[in-house]
Amino acid sequence: MIKFRLAHLGLALAALGFTAAAPIVGLAPAHAQAVRAEVGKQLQAAQALMKQGKHKDALAKLREADKIAGKSAHESYLIERVRASAASSAGDYSTAADAFESLIASGKLSASERSQFSEGLIGIYMRGGELNKANEAIQRQLKNGDDPKLRGYLMQNYYKQGNVAALETELRNAEKSGRMSEDMLGMLANIQLKKNDKAGYVNTIEKLAANYPKAQYWNDLLNRVQGKPGFSSRLAVDVYRLKLANGLLKKPSEYMEMAQLVLQAKAPAEALKIIDKGYKAGALGTGPDAARHQRLKDLAEKTLAEQNKGSAALEAEYVAAKDNDGLVALGYGLVQSGQTDKGLKMMETAIKAGGLRYADEAKLRLGEAYAAAGKKQQAISTLRGVGGKEGTADLARYWIMAINKPLAG
């Protein structure tokens, strides 16, 4: 199971104008109304305490202001404005939420401020763990126009609450509109895991790997495809090629196993490339198995020399026997050894002639050969024609994803 990081909530109160230094006298013209001395004294004292970081003391001072009789609507508004800042800084989210609600209902906020304060209220509720109230506030805001950021917060709240039905509805709507973020796909994948929806989970991981090509997504995807019922062990070498293409090989054993599989597939030049990568990465050539690594490299070099020397005779033997599977394998090996045009033509001719034991595997290898040769469009076109039920269709689709993948962030 992959762990997905949900987007961090960052509704900054300071950005809404709630700072300890916010002046009472000298506010914008809309706020510049008379304030009685006894009210102003308490407000200024509260602000002074806030500057000292004594936010709870500031709240106590504001409660003294609440006791003053005959306050005007404007005086009450200013008290709530300072209270919103003090309570937020003190972590008194219940008091802060009440102050935010009062300010929003005051009618004294401009349209822009009202929107900012409404978003700030959502942040207060979420910080205080009042997710139902946060959701209600988000829904009110969304009636004024869709906001992807707020909708993302709504989904995160549903996820934390375990409200699967509501979250799935939001995710379906997001998918229909083509605005599924990495976090959204992550939430969907986790829901599918909990519901044991294996097919749905793999489909979502495919989207993550295609759009956010991170090692964790590709590793999970390739591990799971090998676990699908009916997946052929013959395709182990193709899985390794995808791992190599996505930079997933890390362990010495992985480099060694892949090189051995590639040698068995009659592609010694490719095996040497893999071994060289292992040496450059520091995975091979060191430790107690260094001698074993060297022996495998020597074997690959010897096998490549023999292939280069005897490829013409081997080709003739395959042609005489009408062994088109052998020609496909030989052609792939030639592509990897630098004889690109000859190798590709050999593979194309053999596949066109038919009589293959595993036709879809042959097409998959041709697509891989085109990719190795840097012929992107031919690779994609060939891979799109790969079918089969033993894993070839899945791997072909993943190769197209790998060829088209954006740069990892």
C-alpha positions in Angstrom: 0.0 0.0 0.0 1.3 3.5 -0.9 1.1 6.2 1.6 -0.2 9.5 0.1 0.6 12.9 1.5 -2.5 15.1 1.7 -2.0 18.8 0.8 -1.1 20.9 3.9 -3.7 23.4 5.0 -2.3 26.9 4.9 -4.9 29.4 5.6 -2.8 32.2 7.1 -4.7 34.5 9.4 -2.1 37.2 9.0 -2.9 37.4 5.3 -6.5 38.3 6.4 -5.3 41.3 8.4 -5.3 39.6 11.8 -2.0 40.6 13.4 -1.2 41.9 16.8 -0.1 45.2 15.4 -3.4 45.9 13.5 -4.3 49.5 14.5 -7.7 50.5 15.9 -7.2 54.2 15.2 -6.4 55.0 11.6 -8.4 52.2 10.0 -9.6 52.5 6.4 -12.3 55.1 5.9 -15.0 52.5 6.1 -13.9 51.8 9.7 -13.0 55.3 10.8 -15.9 56.0 13.0 -16.0 57.4 16.6 -15.0 55.1 19.4 -15.7 56.1 23.0 -12.7 56.5 25.2 -13.6 53.6 27.5 -14.0 51.2 24.6 -10.8 52.4 22.9 -8.9 52.1 26.1 -9.7 48.4 26.4 -9.0 47.7 22.7 -5.6 49.5 22.9 -4.8 47.5 26.0 -5.7 44.3 24.3 -3.5 45.1 21.4 -0.6 46.0 23.6 -0.9 42.6 25.3 -1.0 40.9 21.9 2.2 42.6 20.9 3.8 41.0 24.0 2.5 37.6 23.0 -0.1 37.6 25.8 -3.0 36.6 23.7 -5.1 35.0 26.5 -4.7 38.1 28.6 -5.8 40.1 25.6 -9.0 38.0 25.4 -9.6 38.7 29.1 -9.3 42.5 28.4 -11.8 42.2 25.5 -14.2 40.5 27.8 -14.0 43.6 30.0 -14.9 45.6 26.9 -17.9 43.4 26.3 -19.3 44.5 29.7 -19.4 48.2 28.7 -23.0 49.2 28.2 -24.4 50.9 25.2 -21.8 49.9 22.7 -22.4 51.0 19.1 -22.5 48.4 16.3 -19.1 49.8 15.1 -17.6 49.4 18.6 -18.8 45.8 18.8 -17.4 45.2 15.3 -13.9 46.5 16.3 -14.0 44.4 19.5 -14.7 41.2 17.4 -12.0 42.1 14.9 -9.4 42.3 17.6 -10.9 39.2 19.3 -10.6 37.2 16.1 -6.9 37.9 16.0 -6.2 37.3 19.7 -8.2 34.1 19.8 -6.6 32.7 16.7 -3.1 33.4 18.1 -4.1 31.9 21.4 -5.4 28.7 19.8 -8.9 29.3 21.2 -10.6 28.2 18.0 -14.1 28.2 19.4 -13.8 31.9 20.4 -12.1 32.7 17.1 -14.9 31.0 15.1 -17.6 33.0 16.9 -15.7 36.2 16.2 -15.3 35.3 12.5 -19.0 34.5 12.3 -19.9 37.8 13.9 -17.6 39.8 11.6 -19.0 38.1 8.5 -22.6 38.8 9.7 -21.8 42.4 10.6 -22.4 43.8 7.1 -19.3 45.9 7.5 -16.9 43.8 5.4 -16.3 44.6 1.7 -17.0 41.8 -0.7 -13.3 41.0 -0.9 -12.9 41.0 2.9 -16.0 38.9 3.3 -14.6 36.2 1.0 -11.2 36.3 2.9 -12.9 36.1 6.3 -15.1 33.3 5.1 -12.0 31.3 4.0 -10.4 32.2 7.3 -13.4 30.8 9.2 -12.9 27.5 7.3 -9.3 27.4 8.4 -10.3 28.1 12.0 -12.9 25.2 12.0 -10.4 22.8 10.4 -7.7 23.7 12.9 -10.1 23.2 15.7 -11.2 19.8 14.3 -14.8 21.0 13.7 -14.9 19.4 10.3 -18.7 19.3 9.9 -18.8 23.1 10.5 -15.9 23.5 8.1 -17.7 21.6 5.4 -20.8 23.7 5.9 -18.7 26.9 5.6 -17.0 25.5 2.5 -20.3 24.6 0.8 -21.6 28.2 1.5 -18.5 29.6 -0.2 -18.7 27.2 -3.2 -22.2 28.6 -3.9 -20.5 31.8 -4.8 -18.4 30.1 -7.4 -16.2 27.0 -7.6 -12.8 27.2 -5.9 -10.5 24.2 -6.5 -8.6 25.0 -3.3 -11.7 24.9 -1.1 -13.0 21.9 -2.9 -9.7 20.2 -2.1 -10.1 21.0 1.6 -13.7 19.6 1.4 -12.4 16.3 0.0 -9.6 16.1 2.7 -12.2 16.6 5.4 -14.4 13.9 4.0 -11.4 11.6 3.8 -10.5 12.3 7.5 -14.1 11.8 8.5 -14.3 8.5 6.6 -17.2 9.8 4.6 -16.5 7.6 1.6 -19.8 8.2 -0.2 -19.4 12.0 -0.2 -15.8 11.8 -1.1 -16.4 9.4 -4.0 -19.0 11.8 -5.3 -16.6 14.7 -5.2 -13.8 12.6 -6.8 -16.1 11.5 -9.6 -17.1 15.1 -10.3 -13.4 16.1 -10.3 -12.5 13.2 -12.7 -15.3 14.2 -15.1 -14.1 17.8 -15.2 -10.5 16.6 -15.7 -9.1 18.2 -12.6 -7.8 15.2 -10.6 -4.8 16.3 -8.6 -2.2 13.9 -7.2 -3.7 14.2 -3.7 -7.2 13.4 -5.1 -5.9 10.3 -6.9 -4.2 9.3 -3.7 -7.4 9.5 -1.7 -9.2 7.5 -4.4 -6.6 4.8 -4.4 -6.8 4.4 -0.6 -10.6 4.2 -0.8 -10.2 1.4 -3.4 -7.7 -0.5 -1.3 -10.1 -0.4 1.7 -12.9 -1.6 -0.5 -10.6 -4.4 -1.9 -11.2 -3.0 -5.4 -8.0 -4.3 -6.9 -8.8 -3.4 -10.5 -9.9 0.1 -9.6 -6.8 0.6 -7.4 -4.4 -0.5 -10.3 -6.3 1.8 -12.7 -5.7 4.7 -10.3 -2.1 3.9 -9.7 -1.7 3.9 -13.5 -3.0 7.4 -13.6 -0.6 8.4 -10.8 2.4 6.8 -12.6 1.4 8.4 -15.9 0.9 11.9 -14.5 3.2 12.0 -11.5 6.0 9.6 -12.4 7.4 8.8 -9.0 9.3 5.7 -8.1 6.7 4.6 -5.5 3.9 4.6 -8.0 5.9 2.7 -10.7 7.2 0.2 -8.2 3.7 -0.5 -6.9 2.3 -0.7 -10.4 4.9 -3.2 -11.7 4.7 -5.3 -8.6 1.0 -5.6 -8.8 0.9 -6.3 -12.5 3.1 -9.4 -11.9 0.6 -10.5 -9.3 -2.4 -10.5 -11.6 -3.9 -13.9 -12.4 -2.5 -15.3 -15.6 0.6 -13.1 -15.8 3.3 -14.9 -17.7 6.7 -15.5 -16.1 8.1 -15.1 -19.6 7.5 -11.3 -19.3 9.8 -10.9 -16.3 12.5 -9.5 -18.6 10.1 -6.9 -19.9 9.1 -5.9 -16.4 12.8 -5.4 -15.6 13.2 -3.3 -18.8 10.4 -1.0 -17.5 12.0 -0.8 -14.1 15.3 0.2 -15.8 13.6 2.8 -17.9 12.0 4.4 -14.8 15.2 4.3 -12.8 13.9 1.7 -10.3 16.9 -0.7 -10.2 18.8 -0.1 -6.9 20.0 -3.4 -5.5 23.0 -5.5 -6.8 20.6 -8.5 -7.1 18.3 -6.6 -9.3 21.0 -5.6 -11.8 22.3 -9.2 -11.7 19.0 -10.9 -12.3 18.0 -8.5 -15.1 21.4 -9.0 -16.8 21.0 -12.8 -16.6 17.4 -12.7 -18.0 18.5 -10.5 -20.8 21.3 -12.9 -21.7 18.8 -15.7 -21.8 16.7 -13.5 -24.2 19.8 -13.4 -26.5 20.5 -9.7 -26.0 24.1 -9.7 -24.6 24.8 -6.1 -25.7 21.8 -5.0 -23.5 23.1 -7.2 -20.7 26.5 -5.3 -20.8 24.7 -2.0 -20.7 22.8 -3.1 -17.6 26.0 -4.3 -15.9 27.8 -1.1 -16.8 24.9 0.9 -15.2 25.3 -1.2 -12.1 29.0 -0.5 -11.9 28.5 3.2 -12.4 25.7 3.3 -9.7 28.1 1.5 -7.3 25.7 -1.5 -7.0 28.1 -3.8 -8.8 31.9 -4.4 -8.5 32.0 -4.0 -4.7 31.4 -6.1 -1.7 31.8 -9.9 -1.3 30.1 -10.6 -4.6 32.4 -8.4 -6.7 34.0 -11.4 -8.3 30.6 -12.8 -9.3 29.7 -9.5 -10.8 32.9 -9.6 -12.9 32.2 -13.2 -14.0 28.8 -12.1 -15.3 30.3 -9.2 -17.1 32.9 -11.5 -18.7 30.2 -13.9 -19.8 28.2 -11.0 -21.4 31.2 -9.8 -23.3 32.0 -13.4 -24.5 28.4 -13.9 -25.6 28.3 -10.6 -27.4 31.5 -11.5 -29.3 30.0 -14.9 -30.3 26.8 -13.2 -31.4 28.6 -10.7 -33.5 30.7 -13.4 -35.1 27.9 -15.9 -35.8 24.8 -13.7 -36.3 24.7 -14.3 -40.0 24.8 -18.0 -39.7 22.2 -17.9 -36.9 19.9 -15.8 -39.0 20.2 -18.3 -41.9 19.4 -21.2 -39.5 16.3 -19.4 -38.2 15.1 -18.6 -41.7 15.6 -22.2 -42.9 13.7 -23.5 -39.9 11.0 -20.7 -40.2 11.7 -19.9 -36.6 10.3 -16.4 -36.6 10.4 -16.2 -32.8 14.2 -16.8 -33.0 14.5 -14.0 -35.6 12.6 -11.6 -33.3 14.9 -12.3 -30.5 18.0 -12.0 -32.7 16.8 -8.8 -34.2 16.2 -7.3 -30.8 19.8 -8.3 -29.8 21.1 -6.6 -32.9 19.3 -3.4 -32.2 20.9 -3.3 -28.7 24.3 -3.9 -30.2 24.0 -0.9 -32.5 22.8 -2.6 -35.7 19.6 -0.8 -35.4 18.2 -0.8 -39.0 19.2 -4.5 -39.6 17.7 -5.6 -36.3 14.4 -3.7 -36.7 13.9 -4.9 -40.2 14.5 -8.5 -39.1 11.9 -8.2 -36.3 9.4 -6.5 -38.6 9.8 -9.1 -41.3 9.5 -12.0 -38.8 6.4 -10.6 -37.2 4.7 -9.9 -40.5 5.5 -13.5 -41.6 3.5 -14.9 -38.7 3.7 -18.3 -37.2 4.9 -17.0 -33.9 4.4 -18.9 -30.7 3.6 -15.6 -28.8 2.7 -13.0 -31.3 1.9 -10.3 -28.7 5.2 -10.8 -27.0 6.9 -10.3 -30.3 5.1 -7.0 -30.9 5.9 -5.9 -27.3 9.6 -6.6 -28.0 9.5 -4.7 -31.3 8.0 -1.7 -29.4 10.8 -2.0 -26.8 13.3 -2.1 -29.7 11.9 1.0 -31.3 12.1 2.7 -27.9 15.7 1.6 -27.4 16.5 3.0 -30.9 15.0 6.4 -30.0 12.1 5.9 -32.5 9.3 7.2 -30.2 6.4 7.4 -32.6 7.1 4.0 -34.1 7.4 2.5 -30.6 4.1 4.0 -29.5 2.3 2.9 -32.7 3.6 -0.6 -32.3 2.8 -0.9 -28.6 -0.8 0.3 -29.2 -1.3 -2.8 -31.3 -0.3 -5.2 -28.5 -3.0 -7.3 -27.0 -3.0 -10.6 -25.1 -4.2 -11.7 -21.7 -0.9 -12.8 -20.1 0.3 -9.3 -19.2 1.5 -8.1 -22.6 -1.3 -5.6 -23.1 -0.6 -4.1 -19.6 3.1 -3.8 -20.2 2.6 -2.3 -23.6 0.4 0.3 -22.0 3.0 1.0 -19.3 5.7 1.4 -22.0 3.6 4.1 -23.7 3.3 5.8 -20.3 7.0 5.5 -19.7 7.8 6.9 -23.2 5.4 9.8 -22.7 6.1 10.5 -19.1 6.6 14.1 -17.9 9.7 15.0 -16.0 9.3 14.0 -12.3 8.8 16.9 -10.0 
